[in-house]
């Protein structure tokens, strides 16, 4: 979502595909404002607008502090429609279950 929301042309394609396939277009005002988009002119009435989007930072992962970040998010969650993004990281220091590693190995993504 963040990558798509970083350029107007990609956001337009994303929005058009959502409309074509009758899916909600996931939008966040804060994300749009961070990349310099005008929220009102880049949204449609059927868009699904998240009040807050939370995503851990790679720097926190490197320091072993992602769990602390997500615990804080859950404790301080604002009312409204929230999205919590958790990206699977494959890294030697990351504790990933053996079954996940096997799936990743099979798909050549590791």
N, CA, C and O atoms as a Tinker XYZ file with bonds, in Angstrom:
   440  protein
     1  N      0.831000   -1.192000    0.000000    73     2
     2  CA     0.000000    0.000000    0.000000    64     1     3
     3  C      0.872000    1.250000    0.000000    63     2     4     5
     4  O      0.584000    2.201000   -0.726000    81     3
     5  N      1.920000    1.261000    0.793000    73     3     6
     6  CA     2.739000    2.470000    0.871000    64     5     7
     7  C      3.386000    2.766000   -0.475000    63     6     8     9
     8  O      3.434000    3.921000   -0.900000    81     7
     9  N      3.880000    1.740000   -1.144000    73     7    10
    10  CA     4.519000    1.950000   -2.444000    64     9    11
    11  C      3.534000    2.491000   -3.461000    63    10    12    13
    12  O      3.863000    3.396000   -4.228000    81    11
    13  N      2.329000    1.943000   -3.472000    73    11    14
    14  CA     1.302000    2.393000   -4.410000    64    13    15
    15  C      0.903000    3.829000   -4.105000    63    14    16    17
    16  O      0.615000    4.603000   -5.017000    81    15
    17  N      0.886000    4.184000   -2.831000    73    15    18
    18  CA     0.468000    5.524000   -2.444000    64    17    19
    19  C      1.550000    6.573000   -2.557000    63    18    20    21
    20  O      1.345000    7.724000   -2.171000    81    19
    21  N      2.697000    6.188000   -3.081000    73    19    22
    22  CA     3.803000    7.150000   -3.133000    64    21    23
    23  C      3.855000    7.943000   -4.433000    63    22    24    25
    24  O      4.580000    8.934000   -4.528000    81    23
    25  N      3.082000    7.509000   -5.447000    73    23    26
    26  CA     3.061000    8.214000   -6.737000    64    25    27
    27  C      1.623000    8.317000   -7.227000    63    26    28    29
    28  O      0.877000    7.341000   -7.153000    81    27
    29  N      1.226000    9.475000   -7.723000    73    27    30
    30  CA    -0.153000    9.644000   -8.194000    64    29    31
    31  C     -0.562000    8.653000   -9.281000    63    30    32    33
    32  O     -1.684000    8.148000   -9.258000    81    31
    33  N      0.327000    8.367000  -10.232000    73    31    34
    34  CA    -0.032000    7.445000  -11.306000    64    33    35
    35  C     -0.290000    6.033000  -10.777000    63    34    36    37
    36  O     -1.210000    5.358000  -11.241000    81    35
    37  N      0.511000    5.584000   -9.813000    73    35    38
    38  CA     0.298000    4.263000   -9.225000    64    37    39
    39  C     -0.976000    4.226000   -8.393000    63    38    40    41
    40  O     -1.708000    3.236000   -8.416000    81    39
    41  N     -1.239000    5.290000   -7.667000    73    39    42
    42  CA    -2.466000    5.360000   -6.871000    64    41    43
    43  C     -3.695000    5.312000   -7.779000    63    42    44    45
    44  O     -4.685000    4.662000   -7.445000    81    43
    45  N     -3.636000    5.994000   -8.919000    73    43    46
    46  CA    -4.752000    5.970000   -9.870000    64    45    47
    47  C     -4.983000    4.565000  -10.414000    63    46    48    49
    48  O     -6.126000    4.122000  -10.520000    81    47
    49  N     -3.909000    3.863000  -10.759000    73    47    50
    50  CA    -4.034000    2.490000  -11.257000    64    49    51
    51  C     -4.617000    1.598000  -10.170000    63    50    52    53
    52  O     -5.515000    0.798000  -10.433000    81    51
    53  N     -4.118000    1.731000   -8.970000    73    51    54
    54  CA    -4.606000    0.952000   -7.820000    64    53    55
    55  C     -6.096000    1.193000   -7.622000    63    54    56    57
    56  O     -6.858000    0.247000   -7.424000    81    55
    57  N     -6.504000    2.424000   -7.672000    73    55    58
    58  CA    -7.900000    2.796000   -7.485000    64    57    59
    59  C     -8.779000    2.254000   -8.612000    63    58    60    61
    60  O     -9.876000    1.755000   -8.365000    81    59
    61  N     -8.291000    2.356000   -9.848000    73    59    62
    62  CA    -9.048000    1.843000  -10.995000    64    61    63
    63  C     -9.206000    0.326000  -10.928000    63    62    64    65
    64  O    -10.273000   -0.199000  -11.246000    81    63
    65  N     -8.163000   -0.375000  -10.521000    73    63    66
    66  CA    -8.250000   -1.837000  -10.373000    64    65    67
    67  C     -9.234000   -2.220000   -9.275000    63    66    68    69
    68  O    -10.003000   -3.170000   -9.422000    81    67
    69  N     -9.204000   -1.481000   -8.186000    73    67    70
    70  CA   -10.160000   -1.748000   -7.093000    64    69    71
    71  C    -11.588000   -1.590000   -7.605000    63    70    72    73
    72  O    -12.460000   -2.402000   -7.296000    81    71
    73  N    -11.816000   -0.553000   -8.378000    73    71    74
    74  CA   -13.161000   -0.326000   -8.915000    64    73    75
    75  C    -13.537000   -1.428000   -9.913000    63    74    76    77
    76  O    -14.651000   -1.950000   -9.875000    81    75
    77  N    -12.612000   -1.775000  -10.796000    73    75    78
    78  CA   -12.887000   -2.797000  -11.812000    64    77    79
    79  C    -13.233000   -4.148000  -11.187000    63    78    80    81
    80  O    -14.124000   -4.849000  -11.668000    81    79
    81  N    -12.523000   -4.514000  -10.109000    73    79    82
    82  CA   -12.736000   -5.818000   -9.477000    64    81    83
    83  C    -13.668000   -5.744000   -8.260000    63    82    84    85
    84  O    -13.776000   -6.698000   -7.489000    81    83
    85  N    -14.329000   -4.612000   -8.103000    73    83    86
    86  CA   -15.308000   -4.414000   -7.019000    64    85    87
    87  C    -14.690000   -4.686000   -5.643000    63    86    88    89
    88  O    -15.271000   -5.367000   -4.798000    81    87
    89  N    -13.505000   -4.135000   -5.454000    73    87    90
    90  CA   -12.797000   -4.258000   -4.183000    64    89    91
    91  C    -12.621000   -2.875000   -3.575000    63    90    92    93
    92  O    -12.555000   -1.880000   -4.296000    81    91
    93  N    -12.546000   -2.812000   -2.259000    73    91    94
    94  CA   -12.291000   -1.497000   -1.659000    64    93    95
    95  C    -10.856000   -1.057000   -1.927000    63    94    96    97
    96  O     -9.936000   -1.875000   -1.937000    81    95
    97  N    -10.682000    0.214000   -2.138000    73    95    98
    98  CA    -9.349000    0.796000   -2.284000    64    97    99
    99  C     -8.922000    1.238000   -0.891000    63    98   100   101
   100  O     -9.545000    2.120000   -0.301000    81    99
   101  N     -7.872000    0.636000   -0.366000    73    99   102
   102  CA    -7.426000    0.927000    0.993000    64   101   103
   103  C     -6.598000    2.197000    0.999000    63   102   104   105
   104  O     -5.548000    2.271000    0.361000    81   103
   105  N     -7.081000    3.200000    1.726000    73   103   106
   106  CA    -6.467000    4.524000    1.720000    64   105   107
   107  C     -6.225000    4.976000    3.171000    63   106   108   109
   108  O     -6.982000    4.634000    4.079000    81   107
   109  N     -5.167000    5.739000    3.356000    73   107   110
   110  CA    -4.897000    6.336000    4.653000    64   109   111
   111  C     -4.509000    7.800000    4.440000    63   110   112   113
   112  O     -3.582000    8.104000    3.689000    81   111
   113  N     -5.229000    8.698000    5.110000    73   111   114
   114  CA    -4.989000   10.135000    4.955000    64   113   115
   115  C     -3.546000   10.504000    5.306000    63   114   116   117
   116  O     -2.902000   11.256000    4.574000    81   115
   117  N     -3.041000    9.980000    6.416000    73   115   118
   118  CA    -1.692000   10.312000    6.863000    64   117   119
   119  C     -0.658000    9.924000    5.803000    63   118   120   121
   120  O      0.252000   10.699000    5.511000    81   119
   121  N     -0.796000    8.734000    5.230000    73   119   122
   122  CA     0.123000    8.284000    4.197000    64   121   123
   123  C      0.096000    9.232000    3.008000    63   122   124   125
   124  O      1.141000    9.620000    2.486000    81   123
   125  N     -1.107000    9.599000    2.585000    73   123   126
   126  CA    -1.234000   10.482000    1.428000    64   125   127
   127  C     -0.617000   11.853000    1.702000    63   126   128   129
   128  O      0.045000   12.426000    0.836000    81   127
   129  N     -0.834000   12.367000    2.893000    73   127   130
   130  CA    -0.280000   13.672000    3.230000    64   129   131
   131  C      1.239000   13.625000    3.326000    63   130   132   133
   132  O      1.916000   14.590000    2.971000    81   131
   133  N      1.786000   12.485000    3.812000    73   131   134
   134  CA     3.239000   12.349000    3.933000    64   133   135
   135  C      3.932000   12.423000    2.571000    63   134   136   137
   136  O      5.059000   12.910000    2.473000    81   135
   137  N      3.260000   11.941000    1.523000    73   135   138
   138  CA     3.871000   11.963000    0.189000    64   137   139
   139  C      3.412000   13.159000   -0.638000    63   138   140   141
   140  O      3.747000   13.267000   -1.818000    81   139
   141  N      2.640000   14.063000   -0.014000    73   139   142
   142  CA     2.262000   15.313000   -0.670000    64   141   143
   143  C      1.000000   15.270000   -1.509000    63   142   144   145
   144  O      0.796000   16.153000   -2.342000    81   143
   145  N      0.137000   14.262000   -1.317000    73   143   146
   146  CA    -1.118000   14.188000   -2.072000    64   145   147
   147  C     -2.200000   14.986000   -1.372000    63   146   148   149
   148  O     -2.237000   15.074000   -0.144000    81   147
   149  N     -3.082000   15.568000   -2.177000    73   147   150
   150  CA    -4.285000   16.182000   -1.632000    64   149   151
   151  C     -5.301000   15.067000   -1.411000    63   150   152   153
   152  O     -5.742000   14.422000   -2.362000    81   151
   153  N     -5.664000   14.847000   -0.165000    73   151   154
   154  CA    -6.545000   13.733000    0.208000    64   153   155
   155  C     -7.882000   13.801000   -0.511000    63   154   156   157
   156  O     -8.338000   12.804000   -1.071000    81   155
   157  N     -8.506000   14.956000   -0.502000    73   155   158
   158  CA    -9.852000   15.095000   -1.066000    64   157   159
   159  C     -9.890000   14.798000   -2.569000    63   158   160   161
   160  O    -10.820000   14.144000   -3.040000    81   159
   161  N     -8.901000   15.263000   -3.319000    73   159   162
   162  CA    -8.935000   15.071000   -4.770000    64   161   163
   163  C     -8.443000   13.689000   -5.200000    63   162   164   165
   164  O     -8.578000   13.327000   -6.369000    81   163
   165  N     -7.874000   12.911000   -4.272000    73   163   166
   166  CA    -7.349000   11.595000   -4.618000    64   165   167
   167  C     -8.132000   10.449000   -3.999000    63   166   168   169
   168  O     -7.650000    9.317000   -3.977000    81   167
   169  N     -9.327000   10.721000   -3.496000    73   167   170
   170  CA   -10.152000    9.653000   -2.925000    64   169   171
   171  C    -11.522000    9.651000   -3.581000    63   170   172   173
   172  O    -11.983000   10.655000   -4.123000    81   171
   173  N    -12.145000    8.506000   -3.513000    73   171   174
   174  CA   -13.494000    8.328000   -4.059000    64   173   175
   175  C    -14.426000    7.941000   -2.927000    63   174   176   177
   176  O    -13.977000    7.539000   -1.854000    81   175
   177  N    -15.711000    8.062000   -3.164000    73   175   178
   178  CA   -16.680000    7.798000   -2.099000    64   177   179
   179  C    -16.666000    6.356000   -1.627000    63   178   180   181
   180  O    -17.027000    6.091000   -0.480000    81   179
   181  N    -16.258000    5.405000   -2.476000    73   179   182
   182  CA   -16.253000    3.993000   -2.100000    64   181   183
   183  C    -14.923000    3.514000   -1.520000    63   182   184   185
   184  O    -14.793000    2.343000   -1.163000    81   183
   185  N    -13.943000    4.397000   -1.422000    73   183   186
   186  CA   -12.651000    3.998000   -0.862000    64   185   187
   187  C    -12.797000    3.637000    0.614000    63   186   188   189
   188  O    -13.584000    4.240000    1.344000    81   187
   189  N    -12.029000    2.647000    1.030000    73   187   190
   190  CA   -11.993000    2.253000    2.436000    64   189   191
   191  C    -10.860000    3.037000    3.087000    63   190   192   193
   192  O     -9.684000    2.784000    2.822000    81   191
   193  N    -11.222000    3.984000    3.934000    73   191   194
   194  CA   -10.239000    4.908000    4.491000    64   193   195
   195  C     -9.902000    4.508000    5.925000    63   194   196   197
   196  O    -10.758000    4.520000    6.809000    81   195
   197  N     -8.642000    4.155000    6.131000    73   195   198
   198  CA    -8.170000    3.776000    7.457000    64   197   199
   199  C     -7.813000    5.030000    8.241000    63   198   200   201
   200  O     -7.179000    5.948000    7.721000    81   199
   201  N     -8.229000    5.052000    9.493000    73   199   202
   202  CA    -7.893000    6.178000   10.355000    64   201   203
   203  C     -6.413000    6.167000   10.714000    63   202   204   205
   204  O     -5.760000    7.210000   10.748000    81   203
   205  N     -5.893000    4.970000   10.982000    73   203   206
   206  CA    -4.492000    4.846000   11.403000    64   205   207
   207  C     -3.883000    3.590000   10.778000    63   206   208   209
   208  O     -4.534000    2.549000   10.696000    81   207
   209  N     -2.638000    3.699000   10.341000    73   207   210
   210  CA    -1.887000    2.558000    9.845000    64   209   211
   211  C     -0.612000    2.461000   10.672000    63   210   212   213
   212  O      0.112000    3.444000   10.831000    81   211
   213  N     -0.346000    1.282000   11.189000    73   211   214
   214  CA     0.830000    1.056000   12.017000    64   213   215
   215  C      1.718000    0.021000   11.339000    63   214   216   217
   216  O      1.244000   -1.035000   10.919000    81   215
   217  N      2.991000    0.325000   11.235000    73   215   218
   218  CA     3.947000   -0.616000   10.661000    64   217   219
   219  C      5.274000   -0.470000   11.394000    63   218   220   221
   220  O      5.760000    0.639000   11.613000    81   219
   221  N      5.844000   -1.596000   11.765000    73   219   222
   222  CA     7.126000   -1.577000   12.462000    64   221   223
   223  C      8.239000   -1.103000   11.539000    63   222   224   225
   224  O      8.178000   -1.296000   10.325000    81   223
   225  N      9.222000   -0.501000   12.106000    73   223   226
   226  CA    10.363000    0.021000   11.344000    64   225   227
   227  C     11.492000   -1.012000   11.339000    63   226   228   229
   228  O     11.680000   -1.755000   12.303000    81   227
   229  N     12.230000   -1.041000   10.246000    73   227   230
   230  CA    13.340000   -1.982000   10.143000    64   229   231
   231  C     14.381000   -1.729000   11.236000    63   230   232   233
   232  O     14.991000   -2.669000   11.747000    81   231
   233  N     14.577000   -0.484000   11.583000    73   231   234
   234  CA    15.544000   -0.162000   12.645000    64   233   235
   235  C     15.148000   -0.824000   13.962000    63   234   236   237
   236  O     16.012000   -1.286000   14.707000    81   235
   237  N     13.852000   -0.873000   14.253000    73   235   238
   238  CA    13.376000   -1.560000   15.461000    64   237   239
   239  C     13.634000   -3.054000   15.367000    63   238   240   241
   240  O     13.996000   -3.693000   16.355000    81   239
   241  N     13.446000   -3.612000   14.172000    73   239   242
   242  CA    13.736000   -5.029000   13.957000    64   241   243
   243  C     15.202000   -5.322000   14.250000    63   242   244   245
   244  O     15.526000   -6.279000   14.954000    81   243
   245  N     16.088000   -4.483000   13.698000    73   243   246
   246  CA    17.523000   -4.694000   13.893000    64   245   247
   247  C     17.915000   -4.637000   15.365000    63   246   248   249
   248  O     18.840000   -5.331000   15.789000    81   247
   249  N     17.229000   -3.827000   16.134000    73   247   250
   250  CA    17.515000   -3.691000   17.564000    64   249   251
   251  C     16.761000   -4.721000   18.402000    63   250   252   253
   252  O     16.913000   -4.753000   19.623000    81   251
   253  N     15.948000   -5.566000   17.757000    73   251   254
   254  CA    15.163000   -6.564000   18.492000    64   253   255
   255  C     14.004000   -5.949000   19.258000    63   254   256   257
   256  O     13.589000   -6.491000   20.282000    81   255
   257  N     13.471000   -4.819000   18.781000    73   255   258
   258  CA    12.442000   -4.091000   19.521000    64   257   259
   259  C     11.084000   -4.065000   18.833000    63   258   260   261
   260  O     10.227000   -3.266000   19.209000    81   259
   261  N     10.865000   -4.920000   17.833000    73   259   262
   262  CA     9.569000   -4.925000   17.163000    64   261   263
   263  C      8.444000   -5.326000   18.109000    63   262   264   265
   264  O      7.360000   -4.743000   18.066000    81   263
   265  N      8.689000   -6.306000   18.954000    73   263   266
   266  CA     7.649000   -6.748000   19.889000    64   265   267
   267  C      7.225000   -5.601000   20.798000    63   266   268   269
   268  O      6.041000   -5.440000   21.090000    81   267
   269  N      8.183000   -4.814000   21.239000    73   267   270
   270  CA     7.872000   -3.661000   22.096000    64   269   271
   271  C      7.009000   -2.667000   21.327000    63   270   272   273
   272  O      6.041000   -2.131000   21.867000    81   271
   273  N      7.359000   -2.423000   20.075000    73   271   274
   274  CA     6.581000   -1.496000   19.247000    64   273   275
   275  C      5.134000   -1.968000   19.118000    63   274   276   277
   276  O      4.205000   -1.198000   19.361000    81   275
   277  N      4.941000   -3.230000   18.737000    73   275   278
   278  CA     3.579000   -3.729000   18.529000    64   277   279
   279  C      2.788000   -3.817000   19.837000    63   278   280   281
   280  O      1.579000   -3.584000   19.842000    81   279
   281  N      3.446000   -4.144000   20.928000    73   279   282
   282  CA     2.757000   -4.125000   22.226000    64   281   283
   283  C      2.255000   -2.719000   22.538000    63   282   284   285
   284  O      1.132000   -2.548000   23.014000    81   283
   285  N      3.082000   -1.719000   22.272000    73   283   286
   286  CA     2.694000   -0.332000   22.508000    64   285   287
   287  C      1.528000    0.066000   21.600000    63   286   288   289
   288  O      0.593000    0.734000   22.042000    81   287
   289  N      1.585000   -0.342000   20.342000    73   287   290
   290  CA     0.490000   -0.054000   19.405000    64   289   291
   291  C     -0.815000   -0.613000   19.946000    63   290   292   293
   292  O     -1.831000    0.083000   19.959000    81   291
   293  N     -0.797000   -1.860000   20.390000    73   291   294
   294  CA    -2.025000   -2.490000   20.883000    64   293   295
   295  C     -2.534000   -1.831000   22.160000    63   294   296   297
   296  O     -3.742000   -1.704000   22.357000    81   295
   297  N     -1.618000   -1.413000   23.023000    73   295   298
   298  CA    -2.034000   -0.745000   24.266000    64   297   299
   299  C     -2.633000    0.632000   23.998000    63   298   300   301
   300  O     -3.560000    1.052000   24.691000    81   299
   301  N     -2.105000    1.339000   22.993000    73   299   302
   302  CA    -2.507000    2.720000   22.745000    64   301   303
   303  C     -3.347000    2.880000   21.477000    63   302   304   305
   304  O     -3.432000    3.976000   20.924000    81   303
   305  N     -3.960000    1.801000   21.021000    73   303   306
   306  CA    -4.731000    1.828000   19.782000    64   305   307
   307  C     -5.854000    2.852000   19.857000    63   306   308   309
   308  O     -6.619000    2.883000   20.821000    81   307
   309  N     -5.943000    3.685000   18.834000    73   307   310
   310  CA    -6.987000    4.704000   18.761000    64   309   311
   311  C     -8.287000    4.077000   18.282000    63   310   312   313
   312  O     -8.263000    3.099000   17.535000    81   311
   313  N     -9.423000    4.631000   18.704000    73   311   314
   314  CA   -10.709000    4.165000   18.153000    64   313   315
   315  C    -10.759000    4.459000   16.656000    63   314   316   317
   316  O    -10.142000    5.417000   16.189000    81   315
   317  N    -11.474000    3.657000   15.922000    73   315   318
   318  CA   -11.618000    3.855000   14.487000    64   317   319
   319  C    -11.152000    2.636000   13.731000    63   318   320   321
   320  O    -10.932000    1.577000   14.320000    81   319
   321  N    -11.001000    2.779000   12.440000    73   319   322
   322  CA   -10.552000    1.693000   11.580000    64   321   323
   323  C     -9.029000    1.739000   11.518000    63   322   324   325
   324  O     -8.449000    2.697000   11.007000    81   323
   325  N     -8.395000    0.709000   12.036000    73   323   326
   326  CA    -6.944000    0.646000   12.129000    64   325   327
   327  C     -6.403000   -0.501000   11.293000    63   326   328   329
   328  O     -7.048000   -1.541000   11.158000    81   327
   329  N     -5.215000   -0.306000   10.734000    73   327   330
   330  CA    -4.516000   -1.377000   10.033000    64   329   331
   331  C     -3.163000   -1.546000   10.706000    63   330   332   333
   332  O     -2.410000   -0.587000   10.875000    81   331
   333  N     -2.868000   -2.785000   11.089000    73   331   334
   334  CA    -1.569000   -3.098000   11.667000    64   333   335
   335  C     -0.856000   -4.006000   10.668000    63   334   336   337
   336  O     -1.275000   -5.141000   10.443000    81   335
   337  N      0.215000   -3.504000   10.077000    73   335   338
   338  CA     0.968000   -4.266000    9.090000    64   337   339
   339  C      2.130000   -4.971000    9.772000    63   338   340   341
   340  O      2.942000   -4.348000   10.456000    81   339
   341  N      2.190000   -6.258000    9.575000    73   339   342
   342  CA     3.291000   -7.050000   10.125000    64   341   343
   343  C      3.931000   -7.779000    8.953000    63   342   344   345
   344  O      3.324000   -8.678000    8.371000    81   343
   345  N      5.137000   -7.399000    8.609000    73   343   346
   346  CA     5.845000   -8.021000    7.497000    64   345   347
   347  C      6.717000   -9.151000    8.022000    63   346   348   349
   348  O      7.439000   -8.990000    9.006000    81   347
   349  N      6.640000  -10.291000    7.356000    73   347   350
   350  CA     7.485000  -11.417000    7.715000    64   349   351
   351  C      8.910000  -11.101000    7.273000    63   350   352   353
   352  O      9.164000  -10.813000    6.103000    81   351
   353  N      9.820000  -11.158000    8.216000    73   351   354
   354  CA    11.219000  -10.893000    7.907000    64   353   355
   355  C     11.986000  -12.205000    7.947000    63   354   356   357
   356  O     11.832000  -12.992000    8.880000    81   355
   357  N     12.795000  -12.433000    6.955000    73   355   358
   358  CA    13.647000  -13.620000    6.975000    64   357   359
   359  C     15.074000  -13.137000    7.164000    63   358   360   361
   360  O     15.674000  -12.543000    6.267000    81   359
   361  N     15.584000  -13.394000    8.308000    73   359   362
   362  CA    16.888000  -12.901000    8.702000    64   361   363
   363  C     17.420000  -13.876000    9.736000    63   362   364   365
   364  O     16.641000  -14.448000   10.498000    81   363
   365  N     18.682000  -14.073000    9.778000    73   363   366
   366  CA    19.241000  -15.042000   10.731000    64   365   367
   367  C     18.854000  -14.730000   12.168000    63   366   368   369
   368  O     18.641000  -15.648000   12.961000    81   367
   369  N     18.761000  -13.463000   12.515000    73   367   370
   370  CA    18.442000  -13.090000   13.895000    64   369   371
   371  C     16.945000  -13.169000   14.177000    63   370   372   373
   372  O     16.529000  -13.113000   15.334000    81   371
   373  N     16.133000  -13.298000   13.128000    73   371   374
   374  CA    14.684000  -13.325000   13.283000    64   373   375
   375  C     14.246000  -14.744000   13.612000    63   374   376   377
   376  O     14.618000  -15.683000   12.908000    81   375
   377  N     13.474000  -14.911000   14.651000    73   375   378
   378  CA    12.987000  -16.229000   15.051000    64   377   379
   379  C     11.748000  -16.558000   14.221000    63   378   380   381
   380  O     10.656000  -16.062000   14.496000    81   379
   381  N     11.930000  -17.400000   13.204000    73   379   382
   382  CA    10.841000  -17.803000   12.334000    64   381   383
   383  C     10.666000  -19.304000   12.478000    63   382   384   385
   384  O     11.648000  -20.042000   12.558000    81   383
   385  N      9.417000  -19.758000   12.512000    73   383   386
   386  CA     9.165000  -21.187000   12.709000    64   385   387
   387  C      9.727000  -21.994000   11.546000    63   386   388   389
   388  O      9.776000  -21.502000   10.419000    81   387
   389  N     10.155000  -23.238000   11.811000    73   387   390
   390  CA    10.708000  -24.084000   10.747000    64   389   391
   391  C      9.737000  -24.281000    9.583000    63   390   392   393
   392  O     10.176000  -24.385000    8.438000    81   391
   393  N      8.422000  -24.334000    9.847000    73   391   394
   394  CA     7.461000  -24.531000    8.753000    64   393   395
   395  C      7.455000  -23.329000    7.817000    63   394   396   397
   396  O      7.327000  -23.496000    6.605000    81   395
   397  N      7.593000  -22.119000    8.359000    73   395   398
   398  CA     7.658000  -20.913000    7.520000    64   397   399
   399  C      8.925000  -20.947000    6.675000    63   398   400   401
   400  O      8.893000  -20.613000    5.491000    81   399
   401  N     10.040000  -21.349000    7.278000    73   399   402
   402  CA    11.305000  -21.432000    6.538000    64   401   403
   403  C     11.165000  -22.415000    5.382000    63   402   404   405
   404  O     11.637000  -22.135000    4.280000    81   403
   405  N     10.518000  -23.576000    5.612000    73   403   406
   406  CA    10.335000  -24.552000    4.541000    64   405   407
   407  C      9.503000  -23.972000    3.397000    63   406   408   409
   408  O      9.823000  -24.181000    2.227000    81   407
   409  N      8.443000  -23.249000    3.733000    73   407   410
   410  CA     7.599000  -22.627000    2.703000    64   409   411
   411  C      8.415000  -21.633000    1.897000    63   410   412   413
   412  O      8.345000  -21.618000    0.668000    81   411
   413  N      9.186000  -20.804000    2.582000    73   411   414
   414  CA    10.007000  -19.818000    1.887000    64   413   415
   415  C     11.053000  -20.487000    1.004000    63   414   416   417
   416  O     11.303000  -20.041000   -0.115000    81   415
   417  N     11.668000  -21.566000    1.511000    73   415   418
   418  CA    12.665000  -22.283000    0.728000    64   417   419
   419  C     12.052000  -22.877000   -0.537000    63   418   420   421
   420  O     12.665000  -22.836000   -1.604000    81   419
   421  N     10.841000  -23.430000   -0.419000    73   419   422
   422  CA    10.163000  -24.021000   -1.574000    64   421   423
   423  C      9.881000  -22.982000   -2.645000    63   422   424   425
   424  O      9.959000  -23.274000   -3.838000    81   423
   425  N      9.553000  -21.775000   -2.221000    73   423   426
   426  CA     9.208000  -20.717000   -3.174000    64   425   427
   427  C     10.436000  -19.929000   -3.629000    63   426   428   429
   428  O     10.308000  -19.010000   -4.438000    81   427
   429  N     11.604000  -20.268000   -3.130000    73   427   430
   430  CA    12.818000  -19.592000   -3.546000    64   429   431
   431  C     12.889000  -18.142000   -3.097000    63   430   432   433
   432  O     13.550000  -17.328000   -3.742000    81   431
   433  N     12.215000  -17.807000   -2.001000    73   431   434
   434  CA    12.154000  -16.416000   -1.541000    64   433   435
   435  C     13.110000  -16.139000   -0.395000    63   434   436   437
   436  O     13.078000  -15.050000    0.178000    81   435
   437  N     13.927000  -17.058000   -0.060000    73   435   438
   438  CA    14.811000  -16.861000    1.082000    64   437   439
   439  C     16.218000  -16.638000    0.634000    63   438   440
   440  O     17.109000  -16.453000    1.464000    81   439
